[in-house]
Amino acid sequence: MNFLNTAAEATAASAAALASSDGGNTMTITEALGLSVTGIAVVMIILALLAVLVVILSKIVRFFEKAARKKSDKNAAKSEIPQTKAALNAKPEVGKTVALDEKQSAGNLELYKTDEKTAAVIMAIVSKESGIALNKLQFNSIKLIEK
Amino acid sequence: MDIINSIIEIFQTSGFASLSWQNWVMILVSFVLLYLAIVKKFEPLLLLPIAFGMLLVNVYPDIMYDPLAIATPGGEVLDSSAHWYDSGVLRLIYCGVKSSIFPCLIFLGVGAMTDFGPLLANPSSLLLGAAAQFGIYIAFLISIATKYIPGFEGFSTLEAAAIAIIGGADGPTAIYTAGKLAPHLLGPIAVAAYSYMALIPLIQPPIMKLLTTKKEREIKMNQLRTVSKAEKIIFPIVVTVICVVIIPSTAPLIGMLMLGNLFKESGVTERLSDTAQNALCNIVTIMLGVTVGATAEGKTFLDLKTLLVIAIGLIAFAFSTAGGVLFGKLMNVITKGKVNPLIGSAGVSAVPMAARVSQVEGRKYNPSNFLLMHAMGPNVAGVIGSAVAAGFFLLTFGS
């Protein structure tokens, strides 16, 4: 930025000299042309500098935002584990809808008079017997059939 | 007899006896501007108050009367009992223009209304905003060259710089610069700047059409990326520091513009942002528009200098538009056809009129094209560009 300051100061000094030499009246076309070229160059340089800064700024901000997002995803994944454990110990409720982790299976599972521990065992058996990974299976409901 | 005397007296004090032909010409001009504002809807928010101010001052010139301005060449006021409050009502309001308070407040409002997102998503649009300042320097050269007109003494360097800023298509910047460099030309410069800004939908399209091919005008641009809130908050702070450190004289304009924008983007000053972009901006626009129009009093307005200012202003606008479009063409070549050159014309600041013109022209040739957001980038960059150009002149010629 120093060079820009110097350029601007030099232009100001030369213009002041011109102004004093002609009593502040007019400059010649050649002088005006020189000043115009300097002027448009200064505008171009400052705005180009801003453009470069915007690019750098955007990259820095996006880097930090990405890092922050990754961190929050990790924290969210960690906080989900105790919830699952708590859910496994919970008592069965009639018609309760349980949203399972994506890594376990897709969609919502409705349990009718079945506890979640039993449901998890049933799902694991189905996956093992069918040879289909659990996350490729979708269970809609598990219902206890009473005799 | 008394009745006849009264009638004679009424006639003598009426405008029919006191107004000059120049006033009547300006009244006609104001009618044309009112027609354009109301019927053609050319930026009515600006043009209507300007046109009405013009009408008012020409039917009643004393509304801009300034007793303190009637002075000896040495600056001694002739009427020693005169006070500032004896001035015409519009002259009193005009103090806000002369003192540069209104332009700065308008910039505050513009900043609060501006979304720099498109510019941040496509930083190269800053270069388009810079290229569209080309007309400023052409106008400067032409103003200097007027000394070669036979019988005309020419514009001084300071006057030429003040006139040149009309090419930035930014009313507040033009007023601010004229107030500092050539206050006696403030009226014509302000009228030219605001009138041409309002007439942008008429001035720009033929130039855009002339400088681009049909194929270029049909180019569809890719959707811009989403810009995060953090980027939008940091940007006004960075711009203020960079611009003001390099050219300190840009501080009042850039500072107010970026303050307004920070009000909007920070999200913690909603009331201030709302006031800046609505109530404050509207109030200042009314006062600025009417008083700027009121500087166009026929007897003083219709002279060669004023007419030259108006003519050079139009040339400046045309060259600024051309500069933006030509740079847009260059960017189109560099990016291998990804930039529609029509967005370059929006680099003249006039926010958001110039961007709207790019959008309208783009859709004429490709109805599925949506250039508005792409044009907003150069458009807001133009505001910064014209403020920097003005700052350069102030740094160079300011005392």
Interface residues (C-beta under 8 A of the other chain):
Chain A: M1 L4 N5 A8 T11 A12 A15 L18 A19 G24 N25 T26 M27 T28 I29 A32 L33 L35 S36 V37 G39 I40 V42 V43 M44 I46 L47 A48 L49 L50 A51 V52 L53 V54 V55 L57 S58 V61 R62 F64 E65
Chain B: L119 L120 P123 S124 L126 L127 G129 A130 A131 Q133 F134 I136 Y137 I138 F140 L141 I144 A145 K147 G154 F155 S156 T157 L158 A160 V227 S228 A230 E231 I234 F235 V238 V239 I242 C243 V245 I246 I247 A381 I384 G385 V388 A389 F392 F393 L395 T396 F397
